[in-house]
Amino acid sequence: MAAPSDIFYRRVLRPLLFRLDPELSHRLTLAMLQPATMLRAPAPDPPALAMTSWGIRFSNPIGLAAGMDKDVRAVAGWQAIGFGFAELGTVTPRPQPGNPRPRLWRLHEHRALVNRLGFPSAGMEVATRRLSQLRRRGLKIRLGLNLGPNKDTPQERVASDYAALVARLGAMADFIVINVSSPNTPGLRDWQSPGNALI
């Protein structure tokens, strides 16, 4: 028999969210995760699910990919749901709005979503403040940070954007992901070529 929370999601919450604009649904989901964390403490993971990678112990191998929680808004929610880790971001050095709307589209027949958000970010100072608060709370979930340059950063200064982000945020993360794959930031994928190696 399905859990009451699953029935509520499938019969009430999901149909409601799918009637709304995709980006509004995204924002509401993040907002709803915060009070949800007060309803129950996360159950401990069975020891058999634990794994170690890169010298980091994860309580389970299921993680949240970057893009869902760009501004470090719902970390306690991801822990309450049961994720072993959450990759937050993409975080940019300075705040930026991302691409103009509309920038999210649902493809119902494929059960998919087209994402052309373009690195909307509150910036690294907001991320620093929120991460500091989270670390003081002693959350157990492992946190990764996905880092990217500002859209208006000249190509010759992209490496400096990454360096500033790592210097400011690196000590607060369990691991770091350097984003050089987004198609929404002009020239970013060029940094995957050997001639543009960051190190």
Backbone as a printed PyTorch tensor [residue, N CA C, xyz], in Angstrom:
tensor([[[  0.8420,  -1.1930,   0.0000],
         [  0.0000,   0.0000,   0.0000],
         [  0.8820,   1.2500,   0.0000]],

        [[  0.5290,   2.2250,  -0.8230],
         [  1.3130,   3.4470,  -0.9330],
         [  1.2240,   4.2650,   0.3500]],

        [[  2.3130,   4.9420,   0.6660],
         [  2.3520,   5.8160,   1.8400],
         [  1.4360,   7.0200,   1.6110]],

        [[  0.8570,   7.5700,   2.6880],
         [ -0.0060,   8.7490,   2.5280],
         [  0.6790,   9.9110,   1.8190]],

        [[  1.9680,  10.1050,   2.1010],
         [  2.6910,  11.2020,   1.4460],
         [  2.7970,  10.9730,  -0.0580]],

        [[  2.9680,   9.7230,  -0.4560],
         [  3.0490,   9.4060,  -1.8890],
         [  1.7030,   9.6400,  -2.5640]],

        [[  0.6370,   9.2440,  -1.9070],
         [ -0.7070,   9.4550,  -2.4600],
         [ -0.9970,  10.9470,  -2.5920]],

        [[ -0.6320,  11.7230,  -1.5560],
         [ -0.8460,  13.1690,  -1.6010],
         [ -0.0760,  13.7980,  -2.7550]],

        [[  1.1760,  13.3540,  -2.9380],
         [  1.9880,  13.9150,  -4.0250],
         [  1.3650,  13.6050,  -5.3870]],

        [[  1.0160,  12.3430,  -5.5990],
         [  0.5350,  11.9360,  -6.9290],
         [ -0.8530,  12.4910,  -7.2550]],

        [[ -1.7190,  12.5970,  -6.2530],
         [ -3.1090,  12.9980,  -6.5130],
         [ -3.3670,  14.4910,  -6.3650]],

        [[ -2.5400,  15.1510,  -5.5450],
         [ -2.8070,  16.5660,  -5.2670],
         [ -1.6500,  17.4610,  -5.7160]],

        [[ -0.4840,  17.2400,  -5.1490],
         [  0.6240,  18.1750,  -5.3460],
         [  1.1500,  18.1780,  -6.7790]],

        [[  1.4060,  17.0080,  -7.3360],
         [  1.9570,  16.9530,  -8.6980],
         [  1.0050,  17.5580,  -9.7310]],

        [[ -0.2970,  17.1970,  -9.7230],
         [ -1.1920,  17.8520, -10.6950],
         [ -1.2330,  19.3680, -10.5420]],

        [[ -1.1610,  19.8560,  -9.2920],
         [ -1.1650,  21.2960,  -9.0670],
         [  0.0910,  21.9370,  -9.6440]],

        [[  1.2460,  21.3680,  -9.3410],
         [  2.5060,  21.9310,  -9.8240],
         [  2.5820,  21.9200, -11.3490]],

        [[  2.0000,  20.8920, -11.9710],
         [  2.0750,  20.7820, -13.4290],
         [  1.1040,  21.7300, -14.1320]],

        [[  0.2100,  22.3540, -13.3820],
         [ -0.6600,  23.3720, -13.9730],
         [  0.0100,  24.7380, -13.9870]],

        [[  1.0800,  24.8760, -13.2280],
         [  1.7780,  26.1510, -13.0980],
         [  2.9360,  26.2420, -14.0810]],

        [[  3.4200,  27.4560, -14.2870],
         [  4.6250,  27.6830, -15.0730],
         [  5.7740,  26.8510, -14.4760]],

        [[  6.6100,  26.2150, -15.3080],
         [  7.6710,  25.3480, -14.7710],
         [  8.6090,  26.0370, -13.7850]],

        [[  8.9660,  27.2820, -14.0710],
         [  9.8910,  27.9610, -13.1610],
         [  9.2210,  28.2950, -11.8340]],

        [[  7.9530,  28.6700, -11.8680],
         [  7.2210,  28.9080, -10.6300],
         [  7.1010,  27.6130,  -9.8290]],

        [[  6.8440,  26.5010, -10.5010],
         [  6.7930,  25.1980,  -9.8160],
         [  8.1140,  24.8890,  -9.1280]],

        [[  9.1970,  25.1880,  -9.8050],
         [ 10.5320,  24.9670,  -9.2430],
         [ 10.7080,  25.7680,  -7.9600]],

        [[ 10.3470,  27.0460,  -8.0080],
         [ 10.5030,  27.9130,  -6.8310],
         [  9.6090,  27.4610,  -5.6800]],

        [[  8.3880,  27.0640,  -5.9960],
         [  7.4770,  26.5960,  -4.9460],
         [  7.9810,  25.3150,  -4.2980]],

        [[  8.5450,  24.4280,  -5.1040],
         [  9.0910,  23.1820,  -4.5610],
         [ 10.1900,  23.4710,  -3.5520]],

        [[ 11.1020,  24.3630,  -3.8950],
         [ 12.1710,  24.7330,  -2.9560],
         [ 11.5970,  25.3480,  -1.6830]],

        [[ 10.5840,  26.1980,  -1.8330],
         [  9.9760,  26.8410,  -0.6710],
         [  9.2680,  25.8220,   0.2280]],

        [[  8.6200,  24.8210,  -0.3830],
         [  7.8870,  23.8220,   0.4070],
         [  8.8080,  22.8760,   1.1480]],

        [[ 10.0360,  22.7190,   0.6840],
         [ 10.9560,  21.7970,   1.3370],
         [ 11.3860,  22.2690,   2.7210]],

        [[ 11.4100,  23.5740,   2.9540],
         [ 11.8770,  24.0730,   4.2420],
         [ 10.9560,  23.6780,   5.3970]],

        [[  9.6410,  23.9810,   5.3460],
         [  8.7890,  23.5310,   6.4610],
         [  8.6760,  22.0190,   6.5430]],

        [[  8.8510,  21.3280,   5.4170],
         [  8.7540,  19.8660,   5.4370],
         [  9.8270,  19.2460,   6.3160]],

        [[ 10.9750,  19.9140,   6.4300],
         [ 12.0550,  19.3500,   7.2360],
         [ 11.7310,  19.3680,   8.7210]],

        [[ 10.7710,  20.1820,   9.1420],
         [ 10.4190,  20.2390,  10.5590],
         [  9.4610,  19.1130,  10.9540]],

        [[  8.8880,  18.4330,   9.9550],
         [  7.8950,  17.4190,  10.2560],
         [  8.5070,  16.1030,  10.6950]],

        [[  9.7060,  15.8100,  10.1870],
         [ 10.3240,  14.5420,  10.5670],
         [ 11.8290,  14.6360,  10.4170]],

        [[ 12.5260,  13.9240,  11.2860],
         [ 13.9770,  13.8330,  11.1690],
         [ 14.3150,  12.7490,  10.1450]],

        [[ 15.3990,  12.9040,   9.4110],
         [ 15.7500,  11.8690,   8.4400],
         [ 16.1160,  10.5630,   9.1230]],

        [[ 15.6260,   9.4730,   8.5840],
         [ 15.9700,   8.1610,   9.1180],
         [ 17.4220,   7.8480,   8.7800]],

        [[ 18.1520,   7.2060,   9.6870],
         [ 19.5420,   6.8570,   9.3660],
         [ 19.5870,   5.8340,   8.2300]],

        [[ 20.5740,   5.9770,   7.3780],
         [ 20.7320,   5.0290,   6.2730],
         [ 21.2800,   3.7030,   6.7830]],

        [[ 20.8480,   2.5870,   6.1940],
         [ 21.4540,   1.2980,   6.5450],
         [ 22.9480,   1.3180,   6.2530]],

        [[ 23.7770,   0.7690,   7.1120],
         [ 25.2310,   0.7840,   6.8940],
         [ 25.6540,   0.2010,   5.5470]],

        [[ 24.8660,  -0.7350,   5.0200],
         [ 25.2280,  -1.3620,   3.7540],
         [ 25.2180,  -0.3790,   2.5830]],

        [[ 24.5300,   0.7500,   2.7340],
         [ 24.4760,   1.7350,   1.6560],
         [ 25.6810,   2.6770,   1.6480]],

        [[ 26.4450,   2.6930,   2.7230],
         [ 27.5630,   3.6300,   2.8200],
         [ 28.6290,   3.3150,   1.7770]],

        [[ 29.2710,   4.3710,   1.3000],
         [ 30.3590,   4.1940,   0.3370],
         [ 31.3790,   5.3150,   0.5410]],

        [[ 32.5890,   5.0490,   0.0820],
         [ 33.6490,   6.0500,   0.1450],
         [ 34.1690,   6.2900,  -1.2570]],

        [[ 34.2220,   7.5700,  -1.6230],
         [ 34.7440,   7.9490,  -2.9310],
         [ 35.5500,   9.2290,  -2.7550]],

        [[ 36.7110,   9.3130,  -3.4110],
         [ 37.6140,  10.4640,  -3.2760],
         [ 37.9970,  10.7080,  -1.8160]],

        [[ 37.9820,   9.6630,  -1.0100],
         [ 38.3070,   9.8160,   0.3990],
         [ 37.1810,  10.3950,   1.2350]],

        [[ 35.9930,  10.5040,   0.6650],
         [ 34.8350,  11.0620,   1.3660],
         [ 33.8340,   9.9450,   1.6120]],

        [[ 33.3500,   9.8350,   2.8420],
         [ 32.3540,   8.8090,   3.1510],
         [ 30.9580,   9.3850,   2.9410]],

        [[ 30.1590,   8.6860,   2.1410],
         [ 28.7700,   9.0530,   1.8880],
         [ 27.8740,   8.0290,   2.5630]],

        [[ 26.8040,   8.4850,   3.2190],
         [ 25.9070,   7.5450,   3.9080],
         [ 25.1070,   6.7050,   2.9200]],

        [[ 24.9120,   7.2190,   1.6980],
         [ 24.3240,   6.4410,   0.6090],
         [ 24.7580,   7.0740,  -0.7070]],

        [[ 24.6790,   6.3360,  -1.8150],
         [ 25.2270,   6.8430,  -3.0740],
         [ 24.2610,   7.6730,  -3.9140]],

        [[ 23.0720,   7.9810,  -3.4020],
         [ 22.0770,   8.7270,  -4.1750],
         [ 22.2240,  10.2120,  -3.8920]],

        [[ 22.4420,  10.9950,  -4.9540],
         [ 22.6540,  12.4230,  -4.7700],
         [ 21.7640,  13.2660,  -5.6530]],

        [[ 21.6530,  14.5230,  -5.2890],
         [ 20.9150,  15.5140,  -6.0670],
         [ 21.8920,  16.2200,  -6.9930]],

        [[ 21.5700,  16.2630,  -8.2910],
         [ 22.4450,  16.9120,  -9.2640],
         [ 22.3340,  18.4280,  -9.1630]],

        [[ 23.3580,  19.1030,  -9.6600],
         [ 23.3470,  20.5640,  -9.6960],
         [ 22.2090,  21.0610, -10.5780]],

        [[ 21.7490,  22.2650, -10.2820],
         [ 20.7030,  22.8920, -11.0820],
         [ 19.3780,  22.9980, -10.3620]],

        [[ 19.1000,  22.0770,  -9.4570],
         [ 17.8400,  22.1320,  -8.7280],
         [ 17.8870,  23.1940,  -7.6260]],

        [[ 18.9630,  23.1770,  -6.8520],
         [ 19.1000,  24.1100,  -5.7310],
         [ 20.2900,  25.0230,  -6.0120]],

        [[ 20.0730,  26.0250,  -6.8520],
         [ 21.1600,  26.8710,  -7.3190],
         [ 21.6850,  27.8110,  -6.2450]],

        [[ 20.8500,  28.1940,  -5.3090],
         [ 21.2250,  29.2190,  -4.3330],
         [ 21.2160,  28.7300,  -2.8920]],

        [[ 21.4230,  27.4230,  -2.6890],
         [ 21.5720,  26.8510,  -1.3440],
         [ 20.3430,  27.1650,  -0.4980]],

        [[ 19.1580,  26.8530,  -1.0060],
         [ 17.9110,  27.1960,  -0.3270],
         [ 17.2730,  26.0420,   0.4420]],

        [[ 17.5280,  24.7910,   0.0470],
         [ 16.7230,  23.6920,   0.5940],
         [ 17.5540,  22.4970,   1.0320]],

        [[ 18.7500,  22.7510,   1.5310],
         [ 19.6570,  21.6490,   1.8660],
         [ 19.0670,  20.7240,   2.9260]],

        [[ 18.4650,  21.2990,   3.9710],
         [ 17.8630,  20.4470,   5.0080],
         [ 16.7700,  19.5650,   4.4220]],

        [[ 16.0690,  20.0760,   3.4150],
         [ 15.0520,  19.2810,   2.7440],
         [ 15.6350,  18.0910,   2.0090]],

        [[ 16.7630,  18.2910,   1.3310],
         [ 17.3830,  17.1710,   0.6150],
         [ 17.8330,  16.1060,   1.6040]],

        [[ 18.3320,  16.5310,   2.7730],
         [ 18.7140,  15.5530,   3.7910],
         [ 17.4890,  14.8120,   4.3160]],

        [[ 16.3950,  15.5350,   4.5530],
         [ 15.1800,  14.9000,   5.0790],
         [ 14.6060,  13.8890,   4.1060]],

        [[ 14.7070,  14.1790,   2.8090],
         [ 14.2050,  13.2440,   1.7980],
         [ 15.0370,  11.9650,   1.7700]],

        [[ 16.3420,  12.0910,   2.0990],
         [ 17.1780,  10.9040,   2.1530],
         [ 18.3680,  10.8960,   1.2160]],

        [[ 18.6570,  12.0140,   0.5500],
         [ 19.8200,  12.0550,  -0.3270],
         [ 21.1020,  11.8870,   0.4760]],

        [[ 22.0720,  11.1800,  -0.1170],
         [ 23.3770,  11.0400,   0.5110],
         [ 24.2560,  12.2540,   0.2920]],

        [[ 23.9760,  12.9800,  -0.7820],
         [ 24.6930,  14.2230,  -1.0340],
         [ 23.8520,  15.1150,  -1.9290]],

        [[ 24.1890,  16.3970,  -1.9520],
         [ 23.5210,  17.3640,  -2.8270],
         [ 24.5890,  18.2320,  -3.4660]],

        [[ 24.5140,  18.3500,  -4.7930],
         [ 25.4120,  19.2450,  -5.5180],
         [ 24.6540,  20.5560,  -5.7360]],

        [[ 25.1310,  21.6140,  -5.1210],
         [ 24.4470,  22.8980,  -5.1210],
         [ 25.0440,  23.8310,  -6.1760]],

        [[ 24.2140,  24.6730,  -6.7550],
         [ 24.6980,  25.5990,  -7.7640],
         [ 24.0640,  25.3040,  -9.1170]],

        [[ 24.5490,  25.9860, -10.0910],
         [ 25.8510,  26.5950, -10.2440],
         [ 25.8890,  27.9640,  -9.5530]],

        [[ 26.9680,  28.1800,  -8.7590],
         [ 27.2030,  29.4420,  -8.0720],
         [ 28.1850,  30.2610,  -8.9070]],

        [[ 27.8880,  31.5410,  -9.0980],
         [ 28.7790,  32.4500,  -9.8080],
         [ 29.3560,  33.4760,  -8.8310]],

        [[ 30.4820,  34.1100,  -9.1910],
         [ 31.0750,  35.0770,  -8.2490],
         [ 30.1350,  36.2160,  -7.8930]],

        [[ 29.5360,  36.8370,  -8.8950],
         [ 28.6250,  37.9550,  -8.6710],
         [ 27.1970,  37.5370,  -8.9990]],

        [[ 26.2030,  38.1590,  -8.3780],
         [ 24.8110,  37.8200,  -8.7280],
         [ 24.5510,  38.0870, -10.2030]],

        [[ 23.7280,  37.2300, -10.8090],
         [ 23.3010,  37.4660, -12.1930],
         [ 21.9310,  36.8310, -12.4040]],

        [[ 21.1170,  37.4100, -13.2940],
         [ 19.7330,  36.9350, -13.4440],
         [ 19.5710,  35.6960, -14.3110]],

        [[ 20.5600,  35.3500, -15.1140],
         [ 20.3870,  34.2430, -16.0550],
         [ 19.7110,  34.7210, -17.3270]],

        [[ 19.2400,  33.7840, -18.1230],
         [ 18.6140,  34.1130, -19.4050],
         [ 17.2300,  34.7090, -19.2060]],

        [[ 16.7400,  35.4680, -20.1910],
         [ 15.3700,  35.9910, -20.0990],
         [ 14.3390,  34.8690, -20.1220]],

        [[ 13.1830,  35.1210, -19.5200],
         [ 12.0930,  34.1360, -19.5400],
         [ 11.2880,  34.2680, -20.8210]],

        [[ 10.6510,  33.1600, -21.2460],
         [ 10.6500,  31.8130, -20.6640],
         [ 11.9730,  31.0900, -20.9260]],

        [[ 12.3540,  30.2390, -19.9790],
         [ 13.6350,  29.5390, -20.0720],
         [ 13.5620,  28.1030, -19.5600]],

        [[ 12.3650,  27.6610, -19.2090],
         [ 12.0920,  26.2620, -18.8660],
         [ 10.8580,  25.8140, -19.6360]],

        [[ 10.9280,  24.6210, -20.2460],
         [  9.7880,  24.0800, -20.9740],
         [  9.6280,  22.6020, -20.6380]],

        [[  8.3780,  22.2080, -20.3840],
         [  8.0790,  20.7970, -20.1540],
         [  7.8230,  20.0960, -21.4920]],

        [[  8.3530,  18.8890, -21.6160],
         [  8.0590,  18.0160, -22.7560],
         [  7.2990,  16.8170, -22.1910]],

        [[  5.9850,  16.9750, -22.0570],
         [  5.1690,  15.9710, -21.3640],
         [  5.2870,  14.5950, -22.0090]],

        [[  5.2860,  14.5490, -23.3230],
         [  5.2960,  13.2450, -24.0000],
         [  6.6030,  12.4900, -23.7630]],

        [[  7.6680,  13.2160, -23.4080],
         [  8.9610,  12.5710, -23.1590],
         [  9.3070,  12.5250, -21.6640]],

        [[  8.3990,  13.0460, -20.8330],
         [  8.6480,  13.1230, -19.3930],
         [  9.9860,  13.8130, -19.1290]],

        [[ 10.1510,  14.9720, -19.7810],
         [ 11.4320,  15.6820, -19.7300],
         [ 11.2100,  17.1830, -19.5720]],

        [[ 12.3090,  17.8800, -19.3420],
         [ 12.2850,  19.3210, -19.1590],
         [ 13.4620,  19.9290, -19.9110]],

        [[ 13.2260,  20.9710, -20.6740],
         [ 14.2990,  21.7240, -21.3170],
         [ 14.6830,  22.8720, -20.3980]],

        [[ 15.9720,  22.9480, -20.0590],
         [ 16.4830,  23.9320, -19.1070],
         [ 17.4270,  24.8730, -19.8470]],

        [[ 17.0300,  26.1300, -19.9570],
         [ 17.9070,  27.1600, -20.5080],
         [ 17.9740,  28.3400, -19.5430]],

        [[ 18.1280,  28.0070, -18.2580],
         [ 18.1510,  29.0470, -17.2300],
         [ 19.3450,  29.9840, -17.3840]],

        [[ 20.5020,  29.4250, -17.7350],
         [ 21.6650,  30.2700, -17.9570],
         [ 22.3490,  30.7740, -16.7030]],

        [[ 22.5600,  29.9220, -15.7190],
         [ 23.2840,  30.2820, -14.4950],
         [ 22.6580,  31.4350, -13.7170]],

        [[ 21.3420,  31.4600, -13.4610],
         [ 20.8700,  32.4640, -12.5110],
         [ 21.4780,  32.1610, -11.1470]],

        [[ 22.0280,  33.1630, -10.5090],
         [ 22.7280,  32.9210,  -9.2480],
         [ 22.6350,  34.1410,  -8.3570]],

        [[ 22.4590,  33.8980,  -7.0610],
         [ 22.4900,  34.9900,  -6.0820],
         [ 23.9190,  35.4180,  -5.7830]],

        [[ 24.8960,  34.6670,  -6.2940],
         [ 26.2990,  35.0260,  -6.1140],
         [ 26.9450,  34.3270,  -4.9300]],

        [[ 28.2730,  34.3600,  -4.9220],
         [ 29.0120,  33.5750,  -3.9270],
         [ 28.8870,  34.1210,  -2.5110]],

        [[ 28.6100,  35.4080,  -2.3440],
         [ 28.4940,  35.9240,  -0.9760],
         [ 27.2200,  35.4040,  -0.3060]],

        [[ 26.1210,  35.3290,  -1.0540],
         [ 24.8880,  34.7450,  -0.5090],
         [ 25.0980,  33.2700,  -0.2110]],

        [[ 25.7450,  32.5560,  -1.1350],
         [ 26.0240,  31.1280,  -0.9080],
         [ 26.8970,  30.9380,   0.3230]],

        [[ 27.8900,  31.8010,   0.5060],
         [ 28.7760,  31.7150,   1.6740],
         [ 27.9840,  31.8730,   2.9650]],

        [[ 27.1120,  32.8570,   3.0120],
         [ 26.3100,  33.0920,   4.2170],
         [ 25.4160,  31.8950,   4.5340]],

        [[ 24.7440,  31.3750,   3.5170],
         [ 23.8400,  30.2470,   3.7570],
         [ 24.6020,  28.9840,   4.1350]],

        [[ 25.7330,  28.7370,   3.4920],
         [ 26.5250,  27.5550,   3.8270],
         [ 27.0820,  27.6460,   5.2420]],

        [[ 27.4840,  28.8430,   5.6590],
         [ 27.9870,  29.0250,   7.0300],
         [ 26.9120,  28.6720,   8.0540]],

        [[ 25.6840,  29.1020,   7.7980],
         [ 24.5750,  28.7810,   8.6960],
         [ 24.3200,  27.2770,   8.7330]],

        [[ 24.3780,  26.6370,   7.5690],
         [ 24.1470,  25.1930,   7.4990],
         [ 25.2200,  24.4240,   8.2500]],

        [[ 26.4650,  24.8150,   8.0820],
         [ 27.5590,  24.1080,   8.7460],
         [ 27.4470,  24.2380,  10.2680]],

        [[ 26.9620,  25.3670,  10.7450],
         [ 26.7750,  25.5310,  12.1950],
         [ 25.6800,  24.6100,  12.7210]],

        [[ 24.7120,  24.2710,  11.8530],
         [ 23.6230,  23.3760,  12.2760],
         [ 24.0770,  21.9230,  12.3290]],

        [[ 25.2040,  21.6080,  11.7390],
         [ 25.7290,  20.2490,  11.7990],
         [ 24.9820,  19.2530,  10.9340]],

        [[ 24.5360,  19.6750,   9.7580],
         [ 23.8640,  18.7420,   8.8600],
         [ 24.8060,  17.6150,   8.4470]],

        [[ 24.2490,  16.4220,   8.2600],
         [ 25.0760,  15.2610,   7.9370],
         [ 25.2410,  15.0420,   6.4400]],

        [[ 24.3610,  15.6060,   5.6390],
         [ 24.4210,  15.3980,   4.2060],
         [ 25.7170,  15.9880,   3.6410]],

        [[ 26.3190,  15.2680,   2.7110],
         [ 27.5160,  15.7690,   2.0470],
         [ 27.1190,  16.8230,   1.0140]],

        [[ 27.9200,  17.8780,   0.9260],
         [ 27.5850,  18.9900,   0.0380],
         [ 28.6750,  19.1990,  -1.0050]],

        [[ 28.2510,  19.2120,  -2.2680],
         [ 29.1330,  19.5900,  -3.3600],
         [ 28.7270,  20.9480,  -3.8750]],

        [[ 29.6830,  21.6850,  -4.4080],
         [ 29.3970,  22.9960,  -4.9830],
         [ 29.7960,  23.0010,  -6.4490]],

        [[ 28.8450,  23.3870,  -7.2950],
         [ 29.0710,  23.5080,  -8.7230],
         [ 29.3650,  24.9790,  -8.9990]],

        [[ 30.5160,  25.2670,  -9.5680],
         [ 30.9970,  26.6330,  -9.7110],
         [ 31.1370,  27.0220, -11.1750]],

        [[ 30.7250,  28.2580, -11.4990],
         [ 30.8170,  28.7340, -12.8700],
         [ 31.1000,  30.2230, -12.9330]],

        [[ 31.6210,  30.6970, -14.0640],
         [ 31.9170,  32.1190, -14.2110],
         [ 30.6720,  32.9230, -14.5030]],

        [[ 30.7640,  34.2270, -14.2740],
         [ 29.6830,  35.1140, -14.6890],
         [ 29.6320,  35.2040, -16.2070]],

        [[ 28.4390,  35.4140, -16.7140],
         [ 28.2410,  35.4550, -18.1610],
         [ 29.0140,  36.5930, -18.8120]],

        [[ 29.1760,  37.7050, -18.1080],
         [ 29.8600,  38.8540, -18.6890],
         [ 31.3620,  38.8810, -18.3910]],

        [[ 31.8920,  37.8120, -17.8170],
         [ 33.3310,  37.7450, -17.5650],
         [ 34.0810,  37.5330, -18.8740]],

        [[ 35.0530,  38.3800, -19.2000],
         [ 35.8290,  38.1620, -20.4260],
         [ 36.5660,  36.8220, -20.3850]],

        [[ 36.7700,  36.2200, -21.5400],
         [ 37.3990,  34.9000, -21.6070],
         [ 38.7380,  34.8610, -20.8860]],

        [[ 39.4990,  35.9300, -20.9610],
         [ 40.8200,  35.9220, -20.3300],
         [ 40.7450,  35.9750, -18.8050]],

        [[ 39.5390,  36.1950, -18.2500],
         [ 39.4000,  36.2620, -16.7910],
         [ 38.5300,  35.1400, -16.2160]],

        [[ 38.1360,  34.1890, -17.0490],
         [ 37.2970,  33.0820, -16.5680],
         [ 38.0080,  32.2840, -15.4770]],

        [[ 39.2860,  31.9820, -15.6890],
         [ 40.0380,  31.2320, -14.6730],
         [ 40.0660,  31.9840, -13.3490]],

        [[ 40.1080,  33.3120, -13.3930],
         [ 40.0910,  34.1180, -12.1630],
         [ 38.7590,  33.9880, -11.4420]],

        [[ 37.6590,  33.8740, -12.1940],
         [ 36.3470,  33.6500, -11.5710],
         [ 36.3420,  32.3340, -10.8020]],

        [[ 36.8460,  31.2680, -11.4420],
         [ 36.9010,  29.9730, -10.7640],
         [ 37.7790,  30.0480,  -9.5170]],

        [[ 38.9290,  30.7100,  -9.6240],
         [ 39.8400,  30.8210,  -8.4830],
         [ 39.1920,  31.5530,  -7.3200]],

        [[ 38.4500,  32.6320,  -7.6290],
         [ 37.7770,  33.3870,  -6.5720],
         [ 36.7100,  32.5410,  -5.8860]],

        [[ 35.9780,  31.7700,  -6.6720],
         [ 34.9340,  30.9120,  -6.1080],
         [ 35.5250,  29.8440,  -5.1960]],

        [[ 36.5920,  29.1970,  -5.6490],
         [ 37.2130,  28.1490,  -4.8330],
         [ 37.7860,  28.7420,  -3.5510]],

        [[ 38.4240,  29.9070,  -3.6580],
         [ 39.0030,  30.5380,  -2.4640],
         [ 37.9250,  30.9030,  -1.4490]],

        [[ 36.7750,  31.3580,  -1.9150],
         [ 35.7040,  31.8070,  -1.0120],
         [ 34.8850,  30.6560,  -0.4580]],

        [[ 34.6170,  29.6410,  -1.2870],
         [ 33.6560,  28.6000,  -0.9190],
         [ 34.2630,  27.2200,  -0.6880]],

        [[ 35.4770,  27.0190,  -1.1430],
         [ 36.0500,  25.6760,  -1.1360],
         [ 36.0480,  24.9910,   0.2120]],

        [[ 36.3610,  25.7200,   1.2750],
         [ 36.4510,  25.1090,   2.6020],
         [ 35.0950,  24.6740,   3.1400]],

        [[ 34.0010,  25.1550,   2.5410],
         [ 32.6650,  24.8130,   3.0130],
         [ 32.0730,  23.6070,   2.2820]],

        [[ 32.7710,  23.1120,   1.2720],
         [ 32.2480,  22.0200,   0.4490],
         [ 32.9680,  20.7190,   0.7460]],

        [[ 32.2410,  19.6170,   0.5680],
         [ 32.8790,  18.3030,   0.6380],
         [ 33.5590,  17.9650,  -0.6830]],

        [[ 33.0270,  18.5000,  -1.7730],
         [ 33.6760,  18.3720,  -3.0750],
         [ 33.2310,  19.5320,  -3.9540]],

        [[ 34.0020,  19.7930,  -5.0020],
         [ 33.7550,  20.9120,  -5.9080],
         [ 33.6670,  20.3870,  -7.3370]],

        [[ 32.7340,  20.9560,  -8.0940],
         [ 32.5930,  20.6560,  -9.5160],
         [ 32.8270,  21.9520, -10.2840]],

        [[ 33.7780,  21.9280, -11.2040],
         [ 34.0500,  23.0860, -12.0510],
         [ 33.2050,  22.9420, -13.3050]],

        [[ 32.2450,  23.8400, -13.4820],
         [ 31.2940,  23.7390, -14.5960],
         [ 31.9120,  24.3550, -15.8520]],

        [[ 32.2410,  23.5030, -16.8150],
         [ 32.7320,  23.9560, -18.1210],
         [ 31.8720,  23.3570, -19.2350]],

        [[ 30.6400,  22.9950, -18.9040],
         [ 29.8070,  22.2860, -19.8800],
         [ 28.4960,  22.9710, -20.2150]],

        [[ 28.1560,  24.0710, -19.5220],
         [ 26.8630,  24.6940, -19.7920],
         [ 26.8480,  25.3290, -21.1810]],

        [[ 25.8030,  25.0380, -21.9750],
         [ 25.6900,  25.6720, -23.2890],
         [ 25.1230,  27.0870, -23.2130]],

        [[ 24.7200,  27.5140, -22.0090],
         [ 24.0510,  28.8080, -21.8440],
         [ 24.9950,  29.9690, -21.5640]],

        [[ 26.2730,  29.6980, -21.3560],
         [ 27.2550,  30.7510, -21.1180],
         [ 28.1980,  30.7950, -22.3110]],

        [[ 28.1980,  31.8780, -23.0590],
         [ 29.0010,  31.9450, -24.2880],
         [ 30.4720,  31.6230, -24.0480]],

        [[ 31.0070,  30.7040, -24.8560],
         [ 32.4190,  30.3630, -24.7970],
         [ 32.8180,  29.4230, -23.6790]],

        [[ 31.8770,  29.0530, -22.7900],
         [ 32.2660,  28.2380, -21.6310],
         [ 32.7770,  26.8700, -22.0490]],

        [[ 32.1390,  26.2460, -23.0310],
         [ 32.5750,  24.9120, -23.4460],
         [ 33.9620,  24.9150, -24.0830]],

        [[ 34.4210,  26.0780, -24.5220],
         [ 35.7750,  26.1580, -25.0810],
         [ 36.8210,  25.8020, -24.0370]],

        [[ 36.4600,  25.9330, -22.7560],
         [ 37.4240,  25.6260, -21.6880],
         [ 37.6500,  24.1280, -21.5260]],

        [[ 36.9160,  23.3110, -22.2860],
         [ 37.1700,  21.8680, -22.2740],
         [ 38.3150,  21.5000, -23.2290]],

        [[ 38.7230,  22.4300, -24.0730],
         [ 39.7810,  22.1110, -25.0370],
         [ 41.1400,  22.1310, -24.3500]],

        [[ 42.0850,  21.2940, -24.8100],
         [ 43.4140,  21.2390, -24.1740],
         [ 44.1130,  22.5890, -24.1270]],

        [[ 43.8980,  23.4370, -25.1230],
         [ 44.5740,  24.7350, -25.1460],
         [ 44.0770,  25.6920, -24.0850]],

        [[ 42.9140,  25.4160, -23.5110],
         [ 42.3530,  26.2900, -22.4870],
         [ 42.3220,  25.6250, -21.1220]],

        [[ 43.2110,  24.6930, -20.8600],
         [ 43.2350,  23.9910, -19.5860],
         [ 43.3400,  24.9960, -18.4410]],

        [[ 42.5430,  24.7680, -17.4080],
         [ 42.5120,  25.6960, -16.2760],
         [ 43.7470,  25.5640, -15.3930]],

        [[ 44.3550,  24.3800, -15.4140],
         [ 45.5410,  24.1830, -14.5630],
         [ 46.6580,  23.5730, -15.3820]]])
